[in-house]
């Protein structure tokens, strides 16, 4: 058999329990209790409230600078500050004074080692002048006599008889003249042109020559007659130097 008074008694107990809970909350609020306790007890946060930020300790407040805060903010947003220029001014206690040197790019740099000056090329020696004619001797040497048709062999020599070096030619032109002074032959030791060269005092150059005793100045070459013949040697390249000698062709 079910008792009819059970249900009212349970409702009374629930009402009393609810009232006690409300009184407990009111007491905590009125006494400024820690809201975290009520939230924990309720198992949820009241609507619209934000948990307070943890307090900043005095030590952090004194050690954090404005520049560091800026760096932190830029790091959060993915930005970095440009590097600050480094001062090139030496510290006040640095006893060495370093003078900046301007390099081609226009920037100041530290002292640089300068290259040694280029060596001055030696000045060229003055060119030697031609030997004075009075200091030059030209000689002609042959045999004193030759038989008719015999090859005449001789040589002409030029010599620097001065006390200094000077320029002399190195080849002579040979002419053979008969007793009347008419050319019966002429030739050179070589057909190549030769530049004068520097000749020390006493230096000599020699031009050899040969002649077959034939006169080829006319339409045909013929044997020259007996008589006295003169050999004239001209050294004309670089100067006018001449010498002569003579020989005889026997009858």
ROSE-4610 file (N, C-alpha, C; in Angstrom, 1 decimal, always signed):
// ROSE-4610
residu = [X/X/X/X/X/X/X/X/X/X/X/X/X/X/X/X/X/X/X/X/X/X/X/X/X/X/X/X/X/X/X/X/X/X/X/X/X/X/X/X/X/X/X/X/X/X/X/X/X/X/X/X/X/X/X/X/X/X/X/X/X/X/X/X/X/X/X/X/X/X/X/X/X/X/X/X/X/X/X/X/X/X/X/X/X/X/X/X/X/X/X/X/X/X/X/X/X/X/X/X/X/X/X/X/X/X/X/X/X/X/X/X/X/X/X/X/X/X/X/X/X/X/X/X/X/X/X/X/X/X/X/X/X/X/X/X/X/X/X/X/X/X/X/X/X/X/X/X/X/X/X/X/X/X/X/X/X/X/X/X/X/X/X/X/X/X/X/X/X/X/X/X/X/X/X/X/X/X/X/X/X/X/X/X/X/X/X/X/X/X/X/X/X/X/X/X/X/X/X/X/X/X/X/X/X/X/X/X/X/X/X/X/X/X/X/X/X/X/X/X/X/X/X/X/X/X/X/X/X/X/X/X/X/X/X/X/X/X/X/X/X/X/X/X/X/X/X/X/X/X/X/X/X/X/X/X/X/X/X/X/X/X/X/X/X/X/X/X/X/X/X/X/X/X/X/X/X/X/X/X/X/X/X/X/X/X/X/X/X/X/X/X/X/X/X/X/X/X/X/X/X/X/X/X/X/X/X/X/X/X/X/X/X/X/X/X/X/X/X/X/X/X/X/X/X/X/X/X/X/X/X/X/X/X/X/X/X/X/X/X/X/X/X/X/X/X/X/X/X/X/X/X/X/X/X/X/X/X/X/X/X/X/X/X/X/X/X/X/X/X/X/X/X/X/X/X/X/X/X/X/X/X/X/X/X/X/X/X/X/X/X/X/X/X/X/X/X/X/X/X/X/X/X/X/X/X/X/X/X/X/X/X/X/X/X/X/X/X/X/X/X/X/X/X/X/X/X/X/X/X/X/X/X/X/X/X/X/X/X/X/X/X/X/X/X/X/X/X/X/X/X/X/X/X/X/X/X/X/X/X/X/X/X/X/X/X/X/X/X/X/X/X/X/X/X/X/X/X/X/X/X/X/X/X/X/X/X/X/X/X/X/X/X/X/X/X/X/X/X/X/X/X/X/X/X/X/X/X/X/X/X/X/X/X/X/X/X/X/X/X/X/X/X/X/X/X/X/X/X/X/X/X/X/X/X/X/X/X/X/X/X/X/X/X/X/X/X/X/X/X/X/X/X/X/X/X/X/X/X/X/X/X/X/X/X/X/X/X/X/X/X/X/X/X/X/X/X/X/X/X/X/X/X/X/X/X/X/X/X/X/X/X/X/X/X/X/X/X/X/X/X/X/X/X/X/X/X/X/X/X/X/X/X/X/X/X/X/X/X/X/X/X/X/X/X/X/X/X/X/X/X/X/X/X/X/X/X/X/X/X/X/X/X/X/X/X/X/X/X/X/X/X/X/X/X/X/X/X/X/X/X/X/X/X/X/X/X/X/X/X/X/X/X/X/X/X/X/X/X/X/X/X/X/X/X/X/X/X/X/X/X/X/X/X/X/X/X/X/X/X/X/X/X/X/X/X/X/X/X/X/X/X/X/X/X/X/X/X/X/X/X/X/X/X/X/X/X/X/X/X/X/X/X/X/X/X/X/X/X/X/X/X/X/X/X/X/X/X/X/X/X/X/X]
num = [1/1/1/2/2/2/3/3/3/4/4/4/5/5/5/6/6/6/7/7/7/8/8/8/9/9/9/10/10/10/11/11/11/12/12/12/13/13/13/14/14/14/15/15/15/16/16/16/17/17/17/18/18/18/19/19/19/20/20/20/21/21/21/22/22/22/23/23/23/24/24/24/25/25/25/26/26/26/27/27/27/28/28/28/29/29/29/30/30/30/31/31/31/32/32/32/33/33/33/34/34/34/35/35/35/36/36/36/37/37/37/38/38/38/39/39/39/40/40/40/41/41/41/42/42/42/43/43/43/44/44/44/45/45/45/46/46/46/47/47/47/48/48/48/49/49/49/50/50/50/51/51/51/52/52/52/53/53/53/54/54/54/55/55/55/56/56/56/57/57/57/58/58/58/59/59/59/60/60/60/61/61/61/62/62/62/63/63/63/64/64/64/65/65/65/66/66/66/67/67/67/68/68/68/69/69/69/70/70/70/71/71/71/72/72/72/73/73/73/74/74/74/75/75/75/76/76/76/77/77/77/78/78/78/79/79/79/80/80/80/81/81/81/82/82/82/83/83/83/84/84/84/85/85/85/86/86/86/87/87/87/88/88/88/89/89/89/90/90/90/91/91/91/92/92/92/93/93/93/94/94/94/95/95/95/96/96/96/97/97/97/98/98/98/99/99/99/100/100/100/101/101/101/102/102/102/103/103/103/104/104/104/105/105/105/106/106/106/107/107/107/108/108/108/109/109/109/110/110/110/111/111/111/112/112/112/113/113/113/114/114/114/115/115/115/116/116/116/117/117/117/118/118/118/119/119/119/120/120/120/121/121/121/122/122/122/123/123/123/124/124/124/125/125/125/126/126/126/127/127/127/128/128/128/129/129/129/130/130/130/131/131/131/132/132/132/133/133/133/134/134/134/135/135/135/136/136/136/137/137/137/138/138/138/139/139/139/140/140/140/141/141/141/142/142/142/143/143/143/144/144/144/145/145/145/146/146/146/147/147/147/148/148/148/149/149/149/150/150/150/151/151/151/152/152/152/153/153/153/154/154/154/155/155/155/156/156/156/157/157/157/158/158/158/159/159/159/160/160/160/161/161/161/162/162/162/163/163/163/164/164/164/165/165/165/166/166/166/167/167/167/168/168/168/169/169/169/170/170/170/171/171/171/172/172/172/173/173/173/174/174/174/175/175/175/176/176/176/177/177/177/178/178/178/179/179/179/180/180/180/181/181/181/182/182/182/183/183/183/184/184/184/185/185/185/186/186/186/187/187/187/188/188/188/189/189/189/190/190/190/191/191/191/192/192/192/193/193/193/194/194/194/195/195/195/196/196/196/197/197/197/198/198/198/199/199/199/200/200/200/201/201/201/202/202/202/203/203/203/204/204/204/205/205/205/206/206/206/207/207/207/208/208/208/209/209/209/210/210/210/211/211/211/212/212/212/213/213/213/214/214/214/215/215/215/216/216/216/217/217/217/218/218/218/219/219/219/220/220/220/221/221/221/222/222/222/223/223/223/224/224/224/225/225/225/226/226/226/227/227/227/228/228/228/229/229/229/230/230/230/231/231/231/232/232/232/233/233/233/234/234/234/235/235/235/236/236/236/237/237/237/238/238/238/239/239/239/240/240/240/241/241/241/242/242/242/243/243/243/244/244/244/245/245/245/246/246/246/247/247/247/248/248/248/249/249/249/250/250/250/251/251/251]
x = [+0.8/+0.0/+0.9/+0.7/+1.5/+1.0/+2.0/+1.6/+1.5/+0.4/+0.1/+0.9/+1.6/+2.3/+3.8/+4.2/+5.7/+6.1/+5.2/+5.5/+5.7/+4.8/+5.0/+6.2/+6.6/+7.8/+9.0/+9.1/+10.2/+10.3/+9.2/+9.2/+9.7/+9.4/+9.8/+11.4/+11.9/+13.3/+14.1/+13.6/+14.2/+14.2/+13.1/+13.0/+14.0/+14.1/+15.1/+16.5/+16.8/+18.1/+18.5/+17.5/+17.7/+17.9/+17.1/+17.2/+18.6/+19.0/+20.3/+21.5/+21.3/+22.4/+22.4/+21.2/+21.1/+21.7/+21.4/+21.9/+23.5/+24.0/+25.4/+26.1/+25.5/+26.0/+25.9/+24.8/+24.6/+25.6/+25.9/+26.8/+28.2/+28.6/+29.9/+30.1/+29.0/+29.1/+29.1/+28.3/+28.2/+29.5/+30.2/+31.5/+32.7/+32.5/+33.6/+34.5/+33.9/+34.7/+35.3/+36.2/+36.9/+35.9/+35.7/+34.7/+35.1/+36.5/+36.9/+36.3/+36.1/+35.6/+34.2/+33.4/+32.0/+31.9/+32.8/+32.8/+33.2/+34.2/+34.6/+33.5/+32.8/+31.7/+30.6/+30.3/+29.2/+29.6/+31.0/+31.4/+31.4/+31.1/+31.1/+31.4/+31.7/+32.0/+30.8/+30.5/+29.4/+29.5/+28.3/+28.3/+28.8/+29.6/+30.1/+31.3/+31.9/+33.0/+34.3/+35.4/+36.7/+37.7/+38.4/+39.3/+40.4/+40.6/+41.6/+43.0/+43.8/+45.2/+46.1/+47.1/+48.0/+48.7/+48.9/+49.5/+51.0/+51.5/+52.8/+53.7/+54.8/+55.6/+56.5/+56.9/+57.7/+59.0/+59.6/+60.8/+60.7/+59.6/+59.4/+59.1/+58.4/+58.1/+59.4/+60.4/+61.6/+62.6/+62.5/+63.5/+63.1/+61.8/+61.3/+61.3/+62.0/+62.1/+61.2/+61.0/+60.1/+60.6/+61.9/+62.5/+62.2/+62.3/+62.1/+60.6/+59.7/+58.3/+58.0/+58.6/+58.4/+58.9/+60.0/+60.6/+59.6/+59.1/+58.1/+56.9/+56.4/+55.2/+55.4/+56.6/+56.9/+57.1/+57.7/+57.9/+56.6/+55.6/+54.3/+53.7/+53.8/+53.2/+54.1/+55.2/+56.0/+56.9/+57.2/+58.0/+59.3/+60.3/+61.6/+62.1/+62.8/+63.3/+64.6/+64.8/+66.1/+67.2/+68.4/+69.6/+70.0/+70.3/+70.7/+72.2/+72.5/+73.9/+74.8/+76.0/+77.0/+77.9/+78.0/+78.8/+80.3/+81.0/+82.4/+83.3/+82.6/+83.4/+84.1/+85.4/+86.1/+85.7/+85.8/+85.4/+86.4/+85.9/+86.6/+88.0/+88.0/+89.2/+90.2/+89.9/+90.8/+91.9/+93.2/+94.3/+94.7/+94.2/+94.6/+93.6/+94.1/+93.2/+93.3/+92.2/+92.1/+91.4/+92.1/+91.5/+90.8/+89.5/+88.8/+89.3/+89.4/+89.9/+88.7/+88.6/+87.5/+87.9/+87.2/+87.4/+86.6/+86.9/+86.2/+84.7/+84.1/+82.7/+82.1/+82.9/+82.4/+82.2/+82.4/+82.3/+83.5/+83.4/+84.6/+85.0/+86.3/+86.9/+88.1/+88.6/+89.8/+91.0/+92.2/+93.4/+93.8/+94.1/+94.5/+95.9/+96.6/+98.0/+98.1/+98.8/+98.9/+100.0/+99.8/+100.7/+102.0/+103.2/+104.4/+104.3/+104.9/+104.9/+105.6/+105.1/+105.7/+107.1/+107.9/+109.3/+109.4/+110.2/+110.4/+111.3/+110.8/+111.6/+112.9/+114.0/+115.3/+115.2/+115.7/+115.8/+116.7/+116.3/+117.1/+118.3/+119.4/+120.7/+120.6/+121.3/+121.2/+121.8/+121.2/+121.7/+123.1/+123.9/+125.2/+125.2/+126.1/+126.2/+127.2/+127.1/+128.0/+129.4/+130.4/+131.8/+132.2/+133.0/+133.5/+134.4/+134.4/+135.2/+136.7/+137.1/+138.5/+139.0/+138.0/+138.4/+138.2/+137.9/+137.7/+138.7/+139.3/+140.3/+139.7/+139.8/+139.4/+140.6/+140.9/+142.1/+141.7/+142.5/+142.3/+143.6/+143.5/+144.6/+144.5/+145.4/+145.5/+146.9/+147.1/+148.5/+149.1/+150.4/+150.9/+150.8/+150.9/+150.8/+150.0/+149.5/+148.7/+149.0/+149.0/+149.2/+147.9/+148.0/+146.8/+145.8/+144.5/+143.4/+143.4/+144.4/+144.4/+143.4/+142.7/+141.7/+142.3/+141.8/+142.3/+141.5/+142.3/+141.6/+142.1/+141.1/+141.5/+140.4/+140.6/+139.6/+139.8/+138.6/+138.6/+138.2/+138.9/+138.6/+138.3/+137.3/+136.9/+137.2/+137.7/+138.1/+137.7/+137.2/+136.9/+138.2/+138.8/+140.1/+139.8/+138.6/+138.3/+138.4/+138.2/+138.3/+137.0/+135.9/+134.5/+133.8/+132.7/+131.9/+131.1/+131.0/+130.2/+129.7/+128.8/+128.2/+129.1/+129.2/+129.9/+129.1/+129.2/+128.6/+129.4/+128.7/+129.3/+129.5/+129.3/+129.7/+130.2/+131.0/+131.6/+131.3/+131.2/+131.0/+132.4/+132.7/+134.1/+134.0/+134.8/+134.9/+136.4/+136.6/+137.9/+138.0/+139.0/+139.2/+140.5/+140.5/+141.8/+142.6/+143.8/+144.7/+144.1/+143.0/+142.4/+141.3/+141.0/+140.0/+138.6/+138.5/+137.2/+136.9/+135.6/+135.2/+135.2/+135.9/+135.9/+135.1/+134.8/+134.0/+133.6/+132.4/+132.0/+131.1/+131.1/+130.4/+130.3/+129.5/+129.4/+129.5/+130.0/+130.1/+128.8/+127.7/+126.4/+125.4/+124.3/+123.3/+122.3/+122.4/+121.5/+121.9/+120.9/+121.2/+121.5/+122.5/+123.0/+122.9/+122.2/+122.2/+123.5/+123.9/+125.1/+125.0/+126.1/+126.1/+127.1/+127.0/+127.9/+129.2/+130.2/+131.6/+132.4/+133.0/+133.8/+135.2/+135.9/+137.2/+138.1/+138.6/+139.5/+138.7/+137.4/+136.5/+136.7/+136.7/+136.9/+135.8/+135.5/+134.6/+135.3/+135.2/+136.0/+135.1/+135.2/+134.5/+135.5/+135.4/+136.3/+135.8/+136.6/+136.1/+137.0/+136.5/+137.3/+136.9/+137.9/+137.7/+138.4/+137.7/+138.2/+138.9/+139.2/+140.0/+139.2/+137.9/+137.1/+136.3/+136.2/+135.4/+134.1/+133.0/+131.7/+130.8/+131.4/+130.6/+130.1/+130.6/+130.1/+129.1/+129.0/+128.0/+128.4/+129.7/+130.2/+131.4/+131.6/+132.7/+134.0/+135.1/+136.3/+137.5/+138.6/+139.8/+140.4/+140.7/+141.3/+142.8/+143.4/+144.8/+145.7/+146.9/+147.9/+148.0/+148.3/+148.4/+148.2/+148.1/+147.9/+146.4/+145.9/+144.5/+144.3/+143.3/+143.0/+141.7/+141.8/+140.6/+140.1/+138.8/+138.2/+137.1/+137.2/+136.1/+135.4/+134.1/+133.2/+132.2/+132.3/+131.4/+130.4/+129.3/+128.4/+127.2/+126.9/+125.7/+126.0/+125.4/+125.5/+126.7/+127.3/+128.4/+129.1/+130.1/+130.8/+132.3/+132.6/+134.0/+134.5/+135.7/+136.3/+137.8/+138.3/+139.7/+140.0/+141.3/+141.7/+143.1/+143.3/+144.6/+144.8/+145.9/+146.2/+147.0/+147.0/+147.8/+148.1/+148.9/+149.3/+148.9/+148.6/+148.4/+149.6/+150.3/+151.5/+151.2/+152.1/+151.9/+152.2]
y = [-1.2/+0.0/+1.2/+2.2/+3.4/+4.5/+5.2/+6.3/+7.5/+8.2/+9.4/+10.6/+10.5/+11.7/+11.7/+10.7/+10.6/+11.7/+12.0/+12.9/+14.3/+14.8/+16.2/+16.3/+15.2/+15.3/+15.5/+14.8/+14.9/+16.3/+16.8/+18.2/+19.2/+19.0/+19.9/+19.8/+18.5/+18.3/+19.0/+18.8/+19.4/+21.0/+21.5/+23.0/+23.5/+22.7/+23.1/+23.0/+22.0/+21.8/+23.0/+23.3/+24.4/+25.7/+25.9/+27.2/+27.3/+26.1/+26.1/+26.5/+26.0/+26.2/+27.7/+28.3/+29.7/+30.5/+30.1/+30.9/+30.8/+29.7/+29.5/+30.4/+30.4/+31.3/+32.8/+33.1/+34.5/+34.9/+34.0/+34.3/+34.5/+33.7/+33.8/+35.1/+35.5/+36.7/+37.9/+37.9/+39.0/+39.1/+38.0/+38.1/+38.2/+38.5/+38.6/+37.4/+36.4/+35.1/+35.0/+34.1/+33.9/+33.4/+34.1/+33.7/+32.4/+32.1/+30.8/+29.6/+29.8/+28.7/+28.4/+29.5/+29.3/+28.7/+29.1/+28.6/+27.1/+26.7/+25.4/+24.5/+25.1/+24.3/+24.1/+25.1/+25.0/+24.2/+24.1/+23.3/+24.0/+25.4/+26.2/+27.6/+28.5/+29.9/+30.7/+31.7/+32.6/+33.2/+33.4/+33.9/+35.4/+35.8/+37.1/+37.5/+36.6/+36.9/+36.4/+37.2/+36.8/+36.6/+35.5/+35.2/+36.3/+36.9/+38.0/+37.5/+38.5/+38.1/+38.0/+37.1/+37.0/+38.3/+38.6/+39.9/+39.9/+41.1/+41.3/+41.6/+40.8/+41.0/+42.2/+42.9/+44.1/+43.8/+42.6/+42.4/+42.4/+41.8/+41.9/+43.3/+44.1/+45.5/+46.3/+46.0/+46.8/+46.3/+45.1/+44.6/+44.6/+44.7/+44.8/+46.2/+46.4/+47.8/+47.9/+49.2/+49.4/+48.8/+48.8/+48.1/+46.6/+46.0/+44.5/+44.2/+45.1/+44.9/+45.0/+46.0/+46.2/+45.0/+44.4/+43.2/+42.1/+41.9/+40.8/+41.0/+42.2/+42.4/+42.1/+42.6/+42.3/+40.8/+40.1/+38.7/+38.0/+38.4/+37.8/+38.0/+39.2/+39.5/+39.1/+38.4/+37.9/+39.0/+40.1/+41.2/+41.3/+41.7/+41.9/+43.3/+43.9/+45.3/+45.2/+46.3/+46.3/+46.4/+45.9/+46.0/+47.4/+47.7/+49.1/+49.3/+50.5/+50.7/+50.7/+50.1/+50.1/+51.3/+52.0/+53.2/+52.9/+53.6/+53.4/+54.3/+55.1/+56.0/+55.1/+55.2/+54.4/+54.9/+54.0/+54.4/+55.5/+56.3/+57.4/+57.0/+55.7/+55.3/+54.6/+54.6/+54.0/+54.9/+54.6/+55.6/+55.7/+54.8/+54.9/+55.6/+56.6/+57.4/+56.8/+56.3/+55.7/+56.6/+57.1/+58.0/+57.2/+57.4/+56.7/+57.0/+55.9/+56.1/+55.9/+56.8/+56.6/+55.7/+54.7/+53.7/+54.1/+53.5/+53.9/+53.8/+52.9/+52.8/+54.0/+54.8/+55.9/+55.6/+54.4/+54.0/+54.3/+54.5/+54.7/+53.3/+53.1/+51.9/+52.2/+51.1/+51.3/+51.6/+51.8/+52.2/+51.0/+51.3/+50.3/+50.6/+49.5/+49.6/+50.1/+51.2/+51.7/+51.0/+50.9/+50.2/+51.0/+50.4/+51.2/+51.8/+53.0/+53.7/+52.8/+52.9/+52.1/+52.6/+51.6/+52.0/+52.8/+53.9/+54.7/+54.0/+53.9/+53.2/+54.0/+53.3/+54.0/+54.8/+55.9/+56.7/+56.1/+56.2/+55.6/+56.4/+55.8/+56.4/+57.2/+58.3/+59.1/+58.3/+58.4/+57.7/+58.2/+57.2/+57.6/+58.3/+59.3/+60.0/+59.4/+59.8/+59.2/+59.7/+58.8/+59.1/+60.3/+61.2/+62.3/+61.7/+62.3/+61.8/+61.8/+62.9/+63.0/+61.9/+61.2/+60.1/+58.7/+58.7/+57.4/+57.2/+56.0/+55.6/+54.5/+54.7/+53.6/+53.2/+52.0/+51.5/+50.4/+50.2/+49.2/+48.5/+47.1/+46.3/+45.3/+45.2/+44.3/+43.8/+42.8/+42.5/+43.6/+43.8/+44.9/+44.7/+43.4/+43.2/+41.9/+41.9/+40.7/+40.4/+39.1/+38.7/+38.9/+39.1/+39.3/+38.2/+38.5/+37.5/+36.9/+37.2/+36.7/+37.4/+36.7/+37.3/+38.2/+39.4/+40.4/+40.2/+40.0/+39.8/+40.9/+41.5/+42.6/+42.7/+43.8/+44.1/+45.5/+46.1/+47.4/+47.4/+48.2/+48.2/+49.6/+49.7/+51.0/+50.9/+51.9/+51.9/+53.1/+53.0/+54.1/+54.4/+55.6/+56.0/+57.1/+57.3/+58.3/+57.7/+58.6/+58.1/+57.7/+57.8/+57.5/+56.6/+56.0/+55.1/+56.0/+55.6/+56.4/+55.4/+55.9/+55.0/+54.9/+53.7/+53.4/+52.5/+52.7/+51.7/+50.4/+49.3/+48.0/+47.4/+48.1/+47.6/+48.7/+48.4/+49.4/+49.1/+50.1/+49.9/+50.1/+49.2/+49.2/+49.5/+50.5/+50.8/+50.7/+50.2/+50.1/+51.0/+51.8/+52.8/+52.6/+52.8/+52.6/+53.9/+53.9/+55.0/+56.3/+56.3/+57.5/+58.0/+57.2/+57.6/+57.1/+56.2/+55.7/+54.4/+54.3/+53.1/+51.9/+50.9/+49.6/+48.5/+48.8/+47.8/+48.4/+48.0/+48.5/+47.4/+47.2/+46.2/+46.5/+45.8/+45.9/+44.5/+44.5/+43.3/+42.5/+43.2/+42.6/+43.7/+43.2/+44.2/+44.6/+44.0/+44.3/+45.6/+46.4/+47.7/+47.3/+48.0/+47.7/+49.0/+49.0/+50.2/+50.4/+51.6/+51.9/+51.3/+50.9/+50.3/+51.1/+51.0/+51.6/+50.9/+51.7/+51.1/+51.7/+50.9/+51.3/+51.8/+52.6/+53.1/+51.9/+52.0/+50.9/+49.8/+49.9/+48.9/+49.0/+47.9/+47.9/+47.0/+47.3/+46.4/+46.3/+45.1/+44.9/+44.4/+44.9/+44.4/+43.8/+42.5/+41.8/+42.0/+41.9/+42.0/+41.2/+40.8/+40.2/+40.8/+40.7/+41.2/+40.3/+40.0/+39.1/+39.8/+41.1/+41.9/+42.1/+42.0/+42.3/+43.6/+44.3/+45.5/+45.2/+45.4/+45.1/+46.3/+47.5/+48.7/+48.9/+48.2/+48.4/+47.3/+47.1/+46.1/+44.7/+44.4/+43.1/+43.2/+42.2/+42.2/+41.8/+42.6/+42.4/+42.4/+41.8/+41.8/+43.2/+43.7/+45.1/+45.0/+46.0/+46.0/+46.1/+45.9/+46.0/+47.5/+47.7/+49.1/+49.2/+50.4/+50.7/+51.0/+50.3/+50.5/+50.9/+51.7/+52.3/+51.6/+51.2/+50.7/+51.8/+52.2/+53.2/+52.6/+52.7/+52.1/+53.2/+53.2/+54.3/+53.6/+54.0/+53.6/+54.7/+54.7/+55.8/+55.6/+54.5/+54.3/+54.8/+56.0/+56.6/+57.6/+57.9/+58.8/+58.8/+59.6/+59.7/+59.4/+58.1/+57.7/+57.0/+57.4/+56.8/+56.6/+55.6/+55.2/+54.6/+54.5/+53.9/+53.2/+52.4/+51.7/+51.5/+50.8/+50.6/+49.3/+48.8/+47.7/+47.8/+46.8/+46.8/+45.5/+45.5/+44.3/+44.3/+43.2/+43.1/+42.8/+43.2/+43.0/+41.5]
z = [+0.0/+0.0/+0.0/-1.0/-1.2/-0.3/+0.4/+1.2/+0.4/+0.7/-0.1/+0.4/+1.5/+2.0/+1.6/+0.8/+0.4/-0.6/-1.5/-2.6/-2.0/-1.2/-0.7/+0.1/+0.8/+1.6/+0.8/-0.4/-1.3/-1.9/-2.2/-2.8/-1.8/-0.5/+0.5/+0.7/+0.6/+0.7/-0.4/-1.7/-2.8/-2.7/-2.3/-2.1/-1.1/+0.0/+1.1/+0.5/-0.2/-0.8/-1.7/-2.6/-3.5/-2.8/-1.8/-1.0/-0.3/+0.2/+0.8/-0.2/-1.4/-2.4/-2.8/-2.9/-3.3/-2.2/-0.9/+0.2/+0.3/-0.1/-0.1/-1.1/-2.3/-3.4/-3.0/-2.4/-2.0/-1.0/+0.0/+1.0/+0.5/-0.5/-1.1/-1.9/-2.6/-3.4/-2.4/-1.4/-0.4/+0.3/+0.6/+1.3/+0.4/-0.9/-1.9/-1.9/-2.0/-2.1/-3.5/-3.7/-5.0/-6.0/-7.1/-8.1/-8.7/-8.7/-9.3/-8.5/-7.2/-6.4/-6.8/-7.0/-7.4/-8.8/-9.7/-11.1/-11.0/-10.2/-10.1/-9.5/-8.6/-8.0/-8.9/-9.7/-10.7/-11.9/-12.2/-13.3/-14.6/-14.6/-15.8/-15.5/-16.5/-16.3/-16.6/-15.8/-16.1/-17.4/-18.0/-19.4/-19.4/-20.5/-20.6/-19.8/-19.0/-18.2/-18.9/-18.8/-19.3/-18.2/-18.2/-17.1/-17.0/-15.9/-15.8/-16.2/-16.7/-17.1/-15.9/-16.0/-14.8/-14.5/-13.3/-13.0/-13.4/-13.8/-14.2/-13.0/-12.9/-11.8/-11.9/-10.9/-11.0/-11.7/-11.6/-12.3/-13.8/-14.4/-15.8/-16.3/-15.5/-15.9/-16.0/-15.2/-15.3/-16.3/-16.7/-17.6/-19.1/-19.3/-20.7/-21.2/-22.4/-22.9/-24.1/-24.5/-25.7/-26.9/-27.1/-28.3/-28.3/-27.2/-27.1/-27.4/-26.8/-27.1/-28.6/-29.2/-30.7/-31.4/-31.0/-31.7/-31.6/-30.3/-30.1/-30.9/-31.0/-31.8/-33.3/-33.8/-35.2/-35.5/-34.5/-34.7/-34.7/-34.0/-34.0/-35.3/-36.0/-37.2/-38.4/-38.2/-39.3/-39.9/-39.2/-39.7/-38.8/-39.5/-38.8/-39.1/-38.1/-38.3/-39.1/-39.9/-40.7/-39.7/-40.1/-39.2/-39.0/-37.8/-37.5/-37.9/-38.5/-38.9/-37.7/-37.9/-36.8/-37.0/-35.9/-35.9/-36.1/-37.0/-37.2/-36.4/-35.5/-34.6/-33.5/-33.4/-32.4/-31.0/-30.0/-28.6/-28.2/-27.2/-26.7/-26.0/-25.5/-24.8/-25.8/-27.1/-28.1/-28.4/-28.1/-28.3/-29.7/-30.6/-32.0/-32.8/-33.6/-34.4/-35.8/-36.3/-37.7/-38.6/-39.6/-40.6/-41.7/-41.9/-42.9/-44.3/-45.1/-46.5/-47.4/-48.4/-49.4/-50.5/-50.7/-51.7/-52.9/-54.1/-55.4/-55.3/-54.4/-54.3/-53.5/-52.9/-52.1/-50.6/-50.2/-48.8/-48.0/-46.8/-45.9/-45.4/-45.5/-45.0/-44.1/-43.6/-42.8/-43.6/-43.0/-43.8/-44.7/-45.9/-46.9/-47.3/-47.6/-48.0/-49.5/-49.7/-51.0/-51.8/-53.1/-54.0/-54.2/-54.3/-54.5/-55.9/-56.0/-57.3/-58.4/-59.6/-60.7/-60.9/-61.3/-61.5/-62.8/-62.8/-63.9/-64.9/-66.2/-67.2/-67.4/-67.6/-67.9/-69.2/-69.1/-70.4/-71.4/-72.6/-73.7/-73.9/-74.3/-74.5/-75.8/-75.9/-77.1/-78.3/-79.4/-80.6/-81.0/-81.4/-81.9/-83.2/-83.4/-84.6/-85.6/-86.8/-87.8/-87.5/-87.8/-87.5/-88.4/-87.9/-88.7/-89.8/-91.0/-92.1/-91.8/-90.9/-90.6/-89.7/-89.0/-88.0/-88.6/-89.9/-90.6/-91.7/-91.7/-92.7/-93.6/-94.9/-95.9/-96.7/-96.7/-97.4/-98.4/-99.4/-100.5/-100.7/-100.6/-100.7/-101.9/-102.8/-103.9/-104.0/-104.9/-105.3/-106.2/-106.2/-107.0/-108.5/-109.0/-110.5/-110.7/-111.9/-112.3/-113.8/-114.1/-115.5/-116.3/-117.6/-118.4/-118.2/-117.9/-117.6/-116.2/-115.4/-114.0/-113.2/-112.3/-111.4/-110.4/-110.4/-109.4/-108.1/-107.1/-105.8/-104.8/-104.1/-103.2/-102.1/-101.3/-100.2/-99.8/-99.4/-98.9/-97.4/-96.6/-95.1/-94.7/-93.8/-93.2/-91.7/-91.1/-89.6/-88.9/-87.7/-86.8/-86.1/-86.4/-85.8/-84.7/-84.3/-83.3/-81.9/-80.9/-79.5/-78.9/-79.7/-79.2/-80.2/-79.8/-80.7/-81.6/-82.8/-83.8/-84.8/-85.7/-86.7/-88.0/-88.5/-89.7/-90.6/-91.9/-92.9/-92.9/-93.3/-93.3/-94.6/-95.7/-97.0/-97.9/-98.8/-99.7/-101.2/-102.0/-103.5/-104.1/-105.0/-105.6/-107.1/-107.5/-108.9/-109.4/-110.6/-111.2/-112.4/-112.4/-113.4/-114.2/-115.5/-116.2/-116.1/-116.8/-116.7/-117.1/-118.0/-118.5/-117.5/-116.4/-115.4/-115.8/-116.8/-117.2/-116.5/-116.0/-115.3/-116.3/-115.9/-116.7/-115.9/-114.7/-113.9/-112.6/-112.1/-110.8/-110.2/-108.9/-108.2/-106.7/-106.0/-104.6/-104.0/-102.7/-102.1/-102.0/-101.7/-101.7/-102.1/-102.7/-103.1/-102.0/-100.9/-99.8/-99.1/-98.8/-98.1/-96.6/-96.1/-94.7/-94.0/-92.8/-92.0/-91.3/-91.0/-90.3/-88.9/-88.3/-87.0/-86.1/-84.8/-83.9/-83.9/-84.0/-84.1/-83.0/-82.1/-81.0/-81.7/-80.9/-81.5/-81.9/-83.1/-83.7/-84.4/-84.4/-85.1/-86.6/-87.3/-88.7/-89.4/-90.6/-91.5/-92.8/-93.4/-94.7/-95.8/-97.0/-98.2/-99.1/-99.4/-100.4/-101.8/-102.8/-104.2/-105.1/-106.2/-107.3/-108.6/-109.6/-111.0/-112.0/-113.0/-114.0/-115.2/-115.1/-116.1/-117.3/-117.3/-118.5/-118.3/-119.4/-119.4/-120.0/-119.2/-119.7/-119.8/-119.9/-120.0/-121.4/-122.4/-123.8/-124.1/-125.4/-125.9/-125.6/-125.5/-125.1/-124.1/-123.4/-122.4/-123.1/-122.9/-123.6/-122.5/-122.8/-122.0/-122.0/-120.9/-120.8/-121.2/-121.7/-122.0/-120.8/-121.0/-119.9/-119.6/-118.3/-117.8/-116.3/-115.9/-114.4/-114.2/-113.2/-112.8/-111.4/-111.2/-109.8/-109.3/-108.0/-107.4/-106.4/-106.6/-105.7/-104.9/-103.6/-102.7/-102.0/-102.2/-101.6/-100.6/-99.3/-98.2/-98.0/-98.7/-98.7/-97.9/-97.3/-96.5/-95.1/-94.8/-93.5/-93.5/-94.6/-94.6/-96.0/-96.1/-97.4/-97.0/-97.1/-96.8/-98.0/-98.4/-99.7/-99.4/-100.2/-100.2/-101.5/-101.8/-103.1/-103.0/-104.1/-104.2/-105.7/-106.1/-107.5/-107.7/-108.9/-109.3/-110.8/-111.3/-112.7/-113.4/-114.7/-115.5/-116.5/-116.4/-117.2/-118.7/-119.5/-120.9/-121.3]
